[in-house]
Amino acid sequence: MPRPSAPKISKACVPCRARKIKCDAATVGVPCSSCVSRETSGDCVLLARKRRTLSKSSKCRGAGLSCHQRRPYTDHTVGEAETTESDEGNSRLSQLADESFSTHIQRWNPPLQLDDIDNEYLAQKGVFDLPPPQYMDIIIKAYFDHVYPFAPILNRTDFIRSYRSEECSLFLLHAICTAASNSVPIEVIHGCGYADRSAAHTAFFSKAKLFHDFQCQGGSLSMLQGSMILGAIILDHPSDRDFQYWFHNSVRRASRLGVHNVNARPRDEASRKLYRRIWWSLHNRDIFHFFVNTQNLRLLVTAPPIEPLTEDDWETEDSQEVSDLLSPTTHQQKVSLIAHCELAQIFGDVTSAITSRSSQDLQSLIQPLDSWRTSLPARIKSDDASLDGEMYYCEALTTSYRFECIMCRLLRRGRWPVRDETVREWAKERFRAATLELDSILKRVLMDDTIRKMPTTFITTITALLALHIESALDASESDLIRSMARISIQYTMLALNQIQDTPAIKRALPAFEMVLSKKKLYPAPVGDNAQTEVSQDNTVSESIEAATQPTSSFAVEENEMLPFLRGDFSGFEFFDRWQMEQLDFTGIY
């Protein structure tokens, strides 16, 4: 009697199968060489192919497409699905049907184009699992209230319809969950089964990444939109899929869709408006990516120009249809994005003139920026002086001063081909004025207790500002007064970071900054884990200010005694990439 055959082992690991690349796992074992090189060893697994039974195959042939067109799995349909699956499937679904578990999960359809091995792998990773409906609604609303206004890359009404009908791309949903996890109450995070925001952030991001790798959810547009959302995500740990990866991926997908090509645009008005908002959002990020790391190449510098964005480029929505999940789009939200587009254009023109060694006068090139700032309050702030208007105004103004700090720092340090001492002195004065403005905005936000309502672009500017203050405090060429002022500013900046220390990006940044500041004696001690201990924080800041104004030998730090990254470039903040601890590239991201 012949021995029963062993289950057939897949020749390639699951990640290599998804990427359709050669895999040597069958010969060298797991992890394979490809997964090791991509630093994804944890995902490298070989799965045994499941053999289809005759009865199951016969059922599928007899029923045609019906056995593949199942209703989405939800809490109410798990029990029905158990009767149609194999014994192994019954075991899995019976676990999902457990009452204590089903109250914490919502399941959608597995992708039809994947085989059993891939579906089993994805199911083991939990990628078909969504938060319970009541929490999922809160997450969706938080995304549209706090994240979407700064990158309106979805048709909100169409998305809500697909979400309610459970036809939405899971890749897009997990990307939205990742972005919104910083904005929902912590009770929602716990209700979804996660210990803290970082755990939820990482889990949602990993699920979205898996869907992207398998290319199994959503069409070209939803894949572009999900990639753009992930392009503004900062994890609390290094990853090979960082913000630059997702930005490059977004540009590639937008190019294939012809987002910037007027002739390739969809014919309906709503789609044309959506494509224009997507293109301008990508254009803004292209400028931002250049400024956070000036070694980056601008990807859209040669793209054909399109007409400026206007308030008419937002769809007219039926507020009654989606009022429970969507707040009305305000005038301030529209003007904020338009203002960012104008700002990107201004700095794009200035940097192009500088790097091309143009003979144009730099002070005349910067004049549009001054005019832009002068007109901003009247454009964004409304008569009712609402909190939203002030928030959008502060965020736009903060971004402009952040760009100016980086540009002027590069000029004064000779990083760009400008050797005129007059220009360097002018850049030095503009740099100091810009940092003072950023300090003033940060203190106002702290006093108003609105820092948790600010977007990620504002939050990461705080870490960038702290890096600039550290550099000024350790710069032996600066006067004692300037270095003392920088040390004082460090205290308030650290105080701000402690208010938001549970945010994944800040959770990653804060320990690194504390170590640097402690080593350089620029900060006495961590403020503490509890962000609500205002009295102790105020005392710490007061003591720090008194210490900062006293002469100290730490001001005379020699260049060869500084930490390695202090010899790098603080403007682009790629210096953390060279630091021996980790690839801490968080300070330059949105």
N, C-alpha and C positions, 0 to 999 in steps of 0.2 A: 504494500500500500504506500503510495507516494506521500512524502512528508508535506504538510501544508506549507505553502510558500510564505516566506516572510514578507511583511509589508514593504512595498517599494519606497525607497528613500529618494526624496527629491535631490537632484544633482546640484542644485544651487540653493543657497540660503534664501530666506524670505526677502530680505532687503535687496539682494542682487537680482532675484526674480522680478521684483517690482521695478528696478531700474533697467532691467534687461541687459545686464552686463555679465561678463565672464566671472565665474566663481570657482574657487579652488577648495571649497569646504569639504568636498567629497574625498580629497586627497590629503589635505593638511589638517582637516578637522576644523572645528569652530573655536574661536572666531576666524573667519576667512581673511585673506590678505586685504581684500577690498574694504571690509568693515573695519579692520584695524587702521587702515590708512585714513578712513573717514571718521575715526573715533566714535564708531557706533557699534562697538563690540557687544554691548548688552542686547542689541536687537538681532544678532546673528544666530539664527536657529534653523535646524533642518527638520521638516515635518514629514511624517509618513503619509503617503497618499491613502486616502480612504477609498475602499472598494465599494462600488455601488452594488446593492443587492438587486436581484432580478425583479423582485416585486416592486421596489421603488422605481426602477427604470421603466417597468411596464406602466406604472401609474402615470409617470410623466409623459410617456408616449401616447397613452390613451387620452390624457387630459389636455394635450396640446400645450398651449402657453399658460393655462390656468394655474398649473402648479408653480410657476415662476412669478405670477402676478398676485402675490399675497398682499393682504392689507398690512400697513405698517404695524410693527409690534408696539403695543402700548401696555399699560398696566392691565387693561381690560381684555386683551386678546392673547395674552401669553398662554392661558389655559387652553384656548382653542387650538393654538399652534402645536401643543404637545401631542395631539392625536395624530398628526401627519408627519412626524419626524421619525428618524431611526432611533434605536435604543440609545445610542450615544447622544443624539440630539435631545431625547427625552430627559436624560440626566441633566444636561445643561439647562434646559428650559424649566425643569422642575425647581432648580435653584433660583431661577429668575422669578418663578411664581411664588416663592416663599413670601408670606405676607410682610414680614419685617423688611425684606429687601425690595419688594415691589413698590413700597411707598417711597423709595429713594431713587427710583430709576424710570426712565422713559426710553423705549427702544424704537428705532426706525428701521426701515427695510435695509437688509444687506445689499450691496451692489450686485446687479445681475451679471455683469461682465466678468466677474472674478470666479475662479474655480473654488472647489471646496477647501483646498489647502489655504489659499489666501484668505478666504472668508473666516476660516477657523482661526488663523493667526490674528486677524483684525479683531475678531470677537474676544479672543484671549486678552488683547490689549485694551478692551473696553471702548473701542472707537464708535460702536453703535449705540453707546449709552449716553443719554443726555440727563441733565438735572431734572428733578420732578417738575411738572408743568407750572406749579405755582411759583417756583424759584426761577424757572426758565423765563417766565414772563417778566420778572423783576430784572433779570440780567439783560433781556432785550431792551427794556425801557431805559435802563441805566446806560446802555451803549448809545442809544439815540439821543439821550439827554446830555451826556458828558463827553462822548468820544466823536460821534458822527458829525457834530457841527464844525469841527476843525478839519474834517476830510469827508465831505458829503458825497461819497462814491457809490451810493446805493439809491435806487428808486424806492423810497420808503414804503409807499403804498403797495407796490408789487411784492416787495419782500414780505410784508406782513401777511398778505394773502397767501403766499407760498408757505410761510411759517405756520399759519393756522390750518392749512390743508395738509400739513406734514409732507410737503413736496420740496422743501428747501434743501439746498446742498448742505450736507453734514460738515463738509470742509469749511464752508462759510460760517456755519453756526458755531463750530469749535473756535474759529478765529475770532468771532464776535465775543464768545465767552471769555477768551483769553484777554481781549482788550478791556472788557467791562469788569473783570474780576477786581480791579483796583477801585471801582466806583460803587459797588454794591455794599450794603451793610454787612458786617462780619457775620451776622446771624444767617445770612443767605449762604455764605461760604460754608458755615458749619452745617446748614441744612442740606447742602449738596454732598456732605460727607468728607470735607477736607478740614484739616486742622487749622490752617491759616491761609492767607492770600497767596503766599509763595507756592504752597502745595497745589492749590487750585490753578494758579497761573501755569505751573509746569505741566500739570495733567492735561489741561485744555490745549496747551501749545503742542504737546507730544501727540495728541490725537489728531490735531489739524495737520501736523507734519506727516503723519502716517498716511492720511487721506491724500495729501499732495503727492507723496512718493508713489502711491499705487495708482494715481491718476484715475480714480474710480468714482468721483463724486462731482457732479456739476459740469456745466458747459464752460466754454472759454471765458465768458464774462464773469461768472462766479469764481472761477479760478483766479482771474485777475484781481477781483475785488478782495478775495480772501488773502491773496499775497500782499496786497497793499495794506490791509489791516495788520498782518503779521510784521510788515516792515516798520511799524511804529511800536513794536513790542520790545521791551528790555527784560531779559530774564535775570534771575538772581545767580546765575552760574554761566560760565562760558559755553558756547555752542557753535558747532560748525554752520548752523543755520542762523546767523546773526542778522541784524537789520540790513546790512549791506547785501547779503544774499537775497533777501526778499525784495529789496529795491531793484536789484538787477533783474530778478525774475519778473517783477511787475513791468519793467520797461520792455522786456522781451515779449511778454504776453500782450501788452498794449500795442506794440509794433505789429504783431501778427494780426491783431484785431483791426488795425488801421484806425486807432482812436484819434490820432492826430491828422489823419487824411480826410479832408472834407468829402472827397468823392466816394470814399469807402464807408462813410457814416450811414447808419440806419436812416430810413426815410421818415419815420414817425418823429414828431416833435419832441416827445418825452425822451426818446433814446438819444436824440441829438444833444439835448440839454445835459443828460447824464454823461455822455462822452466828453463834453466840454469840461464838466467839473472834474472828471477823472484825469483828463490831460493836464489841466492846470494844477491839480493836486500833485501829480507826478513832477511837473515843472518846478513847483515850490520845493519838493524834496530833493530834486537834482541840485538846486542851489544850496540847500541845507547840507547835503552830503559833502559838497565841496568845502563848505566852511567848517564842518566838524573834523575834517581831515583833508587838508589842502593838497595832499598827495593823490587824492582821488581825482579821476578824470570826470569831467561833466559829460554825462551820457546823452543829454538832449540839447547840447549847445548848437548842433547843426540841424536840429529839427525845424521844419518850416513853421513860421509864426502863424498863430490863429488870432482871431479877434479877442480883445480883452473880455473877461468875464463880467457879466452884469447881473442885476437882481432878477432879470427875466429868465435866467438860466436855471431856476428852480421850478419844479413842477407845481401845478396847482392841485392841492390835495383836498380830498373830502374828509374834513376833520371828524365828522360823525362816524365814519366807517371805522376809523382806527384810533379813536380818541383815548381808549384805555391804555394803549401802548405808546402812542406818539404824542408829544407835545407840539404845538404849532411852531413852525419855523419862523423865527423872529427876524426883524430887520437887522438887528445887531449881528446875528449869525451870518447872514448873507454878506454884510459889509465887511465883517472880519475876514472871510476868505478872500474877498476882492482886494482888501488892503494887503493881505499876505502876498497875493499875486503881484501887486504893484511893488511891494518891498523886494520880492525876488527879482523882478525886472531891474530895479535900481542897482542892487548889488551885483547882479549879473553883468550889467553894463560897466560898472566900476571895475570889477575884477578883470573883465576882458580887456579894458583899456590899459590897466596896470601891467598885466602879464604879457600883453602884446607890445609893450614899450611905446605906447602911444604918446605923442607930444602934447596931448590935451592937459590942461591945468587940472590937477587933482581936486583942488578946492572948488572949482566950478562943477566937476563931476559929482561931488557930494551934495551940491545944492538941492537937487530933487529930494534927497533924504530929509533935509531940514524942512522943506515945504510939506513933505508927506506927514511928518510928525506934527507940524502946526495944524494941519487940517484934520487930523485923526479924531480929536475929542468931539468936534461938531458932527462928524460922520457916524461914529459908533455910539457915543453916549446919547441916550434919549432924554426927553424932558422930565420923565418920571424918576430919573436917577436910579434905575433898577440895578440890582446886584449883577445881573447878567451883562448889562452894558459896561459896567466897571470892570468885570472879569475879562471880557473880550478886549477892552481897551488896554488893560495891563498886560495881557498876554502878547498882543501885537507889538506894543511898545517895548516889552522885554526882549522879544525876538530881534527887533531892530538894533537895540543897544548891544545885544550879544554878537550880532554880525559885525557891528562897528568895532567892538573890542578886538575881535579876531583880526579884522582887516588892519586896524591901526597897529596892533602888536606886530604883525608881520612886516609892516612898513618900517616901524621904528627899529626893528632888529635886523633889517636888511635881508629878510627872507624872499622878498620880491625885488625885481630889477629896478629899484629906485635908490639912487645913491646921493640924492640932493639932501644936504643937512637941514635945509629949511623945511623940506617935506617931512623929514624924520621928527623934527621938533614939533611941527604941526600935528603929526600923528600921535606924538607923546601926549600932548595936551588933550586931544580928542579922546584918547584912550582913558586918561584919568577921569575926564568928565563923564564918559560912558559908564565906567565902573561905579562912580558915585551915584549915577541915576539908577543903576541896577540895585545898589544898596538901599536907596530910598524906596524903590518899589517893593523890595522884599520886606523892609520894615513895616511898610503900610499894610501889606498883606498879612503879616504876623499880627499886627495890632487889630486888624479887622477880623482875625480868626477865620480867614477864608482860604487858607493854603490848601486844605483838602479838597476844595472845590476847583482848584486850578488844574488845567490839563497837563499832560505829560511834558509838553514842550516847555512849560514854565518850570516844572519840577526839575528837569535835567539841567536847566539853565543855572539852578542853584549850585549844582555840583561843578559846573563850568566856572561859575563865579568864585567858588571856593578855591579851585585850582589856580585861578589868576591871583587871588589874594595870597596864597601860599608862595607863589613865585615872587610877588612884590615884597613880601616879608623877608625873603631870603636873598633878595637882590642887593649885593654889596654896593652897586653903583647908585642906588637910591639913597636919599637923605634919611636921617633917623626919623624925621617927622613922617615921611611917607611910609616907612616900614612900620612905625608904631600904629599909624592909621590902618594899615593892612592887617595887623594883628588884632586890632579891635574889631574890624569887620569880620574876621574869621570867627569870633565868638558868636556874633549874631547869625552868621551863615550856618554854623554848626547847630545853633538853637533851632533854626528852621528845619534842618535835616532831621533833627530828633522828633519833630512834630509828625513826620511822615515816615518814620523808620520802618514801619511794617510794609511799605510799598516795596515790591521785589527789587526794583532798580536801586533804591536807597538802601535796602537791606544788604545789598551786595557792595555798595559804595562806602557805607559808613565805617565799617571796621578798617578798611584800607586807609581812609583819611585819618581816622583816629590814631592809627599806628604811625603814620607819617608825621602828624602834628605832635604826637607825644615824643617821638624820636628827636624832633627839631625844637622841642620845648616851646611850641607855639600855642598849645592848648593844654590846660592843666590836667583835665581828666574827663572821661565821658560824662555827659550830662546825666545820664541815667536811662533806665529802660522805660520808666513811666513818663509818657509825654505830658501828663497832666500835673506834674509837680512843679507848678509855676514858681513857687517861692524859692525852692532850691535852685532852679534854673536861673532865676534873677540874681540870686546871691553868687552863683558861679560866674555869671557874666560880669557882674560888678567887680568881683575879685580879679577876673581875667583882664578887664579893662585897666584896672590899677596896675597890674603887673606889666601889661603891654606898654604902658607909658614910661616905664622905668628903663634906664639904660641897661643893656645886657650884652654880654659877650657873644650871645648866639647870633647877633646881627652880623658879626664878622665871619660868617661861615665861608670857608674857602671852597672854591669850585670842586676840588678833588675830594672834599669831605661830604659832598652832597650825595643823596641817593641817586642811583643810576638814571632814573627817569627824569630827574630834575635837569639833566643836560638835554632832554628832548624838547619836543615842541608842545607847549601848553595850549597853543591856540587850536590845533586840530585835535589835541588830546589823544593822539596815537601813542603817547609816551607810555601809557599803561600797557600797551601791547608788548612792550619790551621789558616790563617790570618782572622781576623774578617770581613774584607770588603767583599770578595768574594772568590770563589775557583780559585785563580789566579795561574794557573799552567803553565803559558805561558813561563817562563824563561828556562825551561828545554827542550822544544820541538824543533824539527828541526829548 
